[in-house]
């Protein structure tokens, strides 16, 4: 008897917005119907994920798909486009060649490529290179636009402990402001981050997430320019568009300080503390 092909599909979207999740749901529905409608195919499942970096080793559903392929559960994989597998040419080709060695055909619908075909690998090499370069170009354009916004002082209201957003303005939350003042007072009295965390926990004061305070959280808040009503852009940066690894900016790129942005509906930072250049600057909360 003719054996039906066991067909699975892989779907991924970058980002967890409602629009992206709707797109992912639509892909799942499409592939489920498409596979089940073909009498030559046996449904082997849908592997779908959202808001994950485009690297193979950090995508749980992709890893599960590969594990099932190695276990001999899948004959064919359907996916929308090359970039769903990886924008890194090396990773893409390594994965496809491993699957090819297992006799598994990967069908990229948008490019109309089947990896088990004679021309499949040549086309994959060329198109994956284009996809990676396009990804790099998009990444650089986004970085350029954001840096121009930083240089010109453009910014948007951010979520900041001690403040709440009301009509586009950040307004002080009195109870949280008391915690911030206490932290700054303790810091200016000579206590370090660990000692401040212990004191806050001793007093039964909850952290921003309602848990125990840690040295790391305290240090982040008392050294954060946002607590003083300022913004310091590009304290961290993405190393490259493939790994999306975030690194601390230690002089590799310029930083941009915006003092008292208009969306801070509060008094400006204490001028004297600002001039001292201390990392424990007086909070605009008083």
C-alpha positions in Angstrom: 0.0 0.0 0.0 1.1 3.6 -0.7 2.3 5.2 2.5 1.0 8.7 3.1 3.5 11.4 3.9 3.5 12.6 7.5 3.4 16.4 7.1 3.9 19.1 9.8 4.1 22.9 9.6 6.3 25.4 11.3 4.9 29.0 11.9 6.5 31.9 13.7 5.9 35.6 14.2 8.3 38.1 15.7 6.6 40.0 18.5 3.7 39.3 20.8 1.3 42.1 19.7 -2.4 41.3 19.1 -1.9 41.8 15.4 1.1 39.4 15.3 -0.7 36.8 17.4 -3.8 37.0 15.1 -1.4 36.4 12.2 0.0 33.3 14.0 -3.4 32.0 14.7 -4.4 32.5 11.0 -1.2 30.5 9.9 -2.1 27.6 12.3 -5.6 27.4 10.9 -4.4 27.6 7.3 -1.8 24.8 7.7 -4.2 22.6 9.7 -6.8 22.7 7.0 -4.3 22.5 4.1 -2.6 19.4 5.4 -5.8 17.6 6.4 -7.4 18.4 3.0 -4.7 16.4 1.1 -5.5 12.7 1.0 -1.8 11.9 0.3 -0.8 13.5 3.6 -1.1 12.5 7.2 -1.4 15.3 9.7 1.8 15.4 11.9 1.1 18.6 13.8 1.7 22.4 13.8 4.7 23.9 15.6 4.1 27.5 16.3 5.7 30.2 18.4 5.7 34.0 18.8 8.0 36.7 20.1 11.2 34.6 20.0 14.6 35.6 18.7 15.5 34.3 15.3 18.2 31.9 16.6 17.7 28.2 16.4 18.8 27.3 20.0 16.3 29.6 21.7 13.1 28.6 19.9 11.4 25.8 21.9 8.9 24.9 19.2 11.6 24.8 16.6 13.7 22.5 18.8 10.7 20.3 19.4 10.2 20.1 15.6 13.8 19.0 15.0 13.6 16.5 17.8 10.5 14.9 16.3 12.2 14.9 12.9 15.2 13.0 14.4 12.8 10.6 16.0 11.4 9.7 12.6 7.9 11.2 13.1 7.9 13.6 10.1 8.4 13.4 6.4 7.6 16.9 5.2 7.7 20.3 6.8 5.7 23.3 5.4 6.7 26.8 6.3 5.9 30.2 4.9 9.3 31.6 4.1 13.0 31.2 4.6 13.1 33.8 7.4 10.8 31.7 9.5 13.6 29.1 9.8 16.5 31.6 10.3 17.9 34.8 8.8 21.3 33.4 9.5 22.5 31.7 6.3 24.8 29.3 8.1 22.1 28.2 10.6 19.5 27.8 7.8 21.7 25.7 5.6 23.0 23.5 8.5 19.4 22.7 9.6 18.1 22.1 6.1 21.1 19.8 5.3 20.5 17.8 8.5 16.8 17.4 7.6 17.8 16.5 4.0 20.1 13.7 5.3 17.1 12.4 7.3 15.1 12.3 4.1 12.8 15.2 5.2 11.6 17.7 2.6 11.2 21.3 3.7 8.8 23.3 1.5 9.2 27.1 1.6 5.9 28.3 0.2 6.7 31.9 -0.6 9.9 31.1 -2.5 8.5 27.8 -4.0 11.5 25.8 -2.8 11.6 22.1 -2.0 14.8 21.1 -0.3 14.9 17.6 -1.7 14.8 18.9 -5.3 18.0 19.1 -7.3 18.0 22.9 -7.4 16.8 23.3 -3.8 20.2 23.8 -2.0 21.6 26.2 -4.6 18.4 28.4 -4.4 18.5 28.2 -0.6 22.1 29.4 -0.5 21.3 32.4 -2.7 18.0 33.3 -1.2 19.2 32.9 2.4 22.1 35.2 1.7 19.6 37.8 0.4 17.4 37.3 3.4 20.3 37.8 5.8 21.4 41.0 4.0 17.9 42.3 4.0 17.6 41.6 7.7 20.9 43.5 8.3 19.7 46.4 6.2 16.4 46.7 8.1 18.2 46.5 11.4 20.6 49.3 10.5 17.8 51.5 9.2 15.9 51.1 12.5 19.0 51.9 14.5 19.7 55.0 12.4 16.2 56.2 12.8 16.2 55.7 16.6 19.6 57.4 17.0 18.3 60.4 15.0 15.3 60.6 17.4 17.7 60.4 20.3 19.9 63.2 18.9 16.9 65.4 18.4 15.5 64.7 21.8 12.4 62.8 20.6 11.1 60.2 23.0 8.0 58.6 24.3 6.6 58.2 27.9 8.1 55.1 29.5 7.0 52.9 32.4 8.9 54.2 35.4 8.6 53.0 39.1 7.2 55.9 41.1 5.2 57.3 38.2 2.0 56.5 36.4 1.0 57.7 32.9 -2.0 60.0 32.8 -3.0 61.7 29.5 0.5 61.2 28.1 2.2 62.6 31.2 4.1 60.8 33.9 2.7 61.8 37.3 4.2 60.9 40.7 2.6 58.1 42.7 2.8 59.3 46.3 3.3 55.9 48.0 6.0 54.8 45.6 7.6 58.2 45.8 8.1 57.7 49.5 10.0 54.5 48.7 12.2 56.3 46.2 13.0 59.1 48.6 13.9 56.6 51.3 16.2 54.7 48.9 18.0 58.0 47.9 18.3 59.1 51.5 19.8 55.8 52.5 22.2 55.9 49.5 23.3 59.5 50.3 23.9 58.5 53.9 26.5 56.0 52.7 24.6 52.7 52.5 25.2 50.4 49.5 22.6 48.7 47.4 22.7 45.5 49.4 22.2 47.3 52.7 19.3 49.3 51.2 17.6 46.1 50.0 17.9 44.6 53.5 16.5 47.7 55.1 13.5 47.8 52.7 12.8 44.1 53.3 13.1 44.6 57.1 10.4 47.3 56.9 8.2 45.0 54.8 8.2 47.3 51.8 7.3 45.4 48.6 9.5 45.7 45.5 8.0 46.9 42.1 6.9 43.3 41.4 5.5 42.8 44.9 8.4 40.6 46.0 11.5 40.9 48.1 14.0 43.7 47.2 17.3 42.6 45.7 20.6 44.4 45.5 20.3 44.4 41.7 16.9 46.1 41.7 18.0 48.7 44.2 21.1 49.5 42.2 19.1 49.8 39.0 16.7 52.3 40.5 19.2 54.5 42.4 21.5 54.8 39.4 18.7 55.2 36.8 18.5 58.8 35.4 14.7 58.3 35.0 14.4 58.6 38.8 15.8 62.1 38.4 13.5 63.1 35.7 16.1 62.5 32.9 16.4 59.9 30.2 19.7 58.4 29.2 19.4 56.6 25.8 21.5 53.8 24.5 22.9 52.6 27.9 22.6 49.2 26.2 22.7 48.1 22.6 22.1 45.1 20.4 25.4 43.6 19.3 24.2 42.2 15.9 20.9 41.5 14.1 21.4 37.7 14.1 22.1 36.9 17.8 20.2 39.9 19.1 22.5 39.8 22.1 22.2 42.9 24.3 25.4 44.4 25.8 26.1 47.3 28.1 27.4 50.4 26.3 30.9 51.0 27.6 31.8 53.6 25.1 31.2 51.6 21.9 28.3 54.0 21.0 27.3 57.5 22.0 24.8 58.0 24.7 22.1 60.7 24.7 20.8 62.4 27.8 17.4 64.2 27.7 16.9 66.3 30.8 13.4 66.7 32.2 11.4 65.5 29.1 8.0 67.2 28.7 6.1 64.1 29.6 7.5 64.3 33.2 4.8 66.3 35.0 7.0 67.0 38.0 9.6 69.3 39.4 13.0 69.3 37.7 16.0 67.5 39.3 17.9 69.2 42.1 20.4 71.4 40.4 23.1 71.1 43.1 23.0 67.3 43.0 23.1 67.4 39.2 26.2 69.6 39.3 28.0 67.3 41.7 27.7 64.5 39.1 26.9 61.9 41.8 25.2 58.7 40.7 22.9 59.2 43.7 21.3 62.4 42.4 18.3 63.8 44.1 15.0 62.5 42.7 12.5 64.9 41.1 10.1 63.4 43.6 11.6 65.7 46.2 
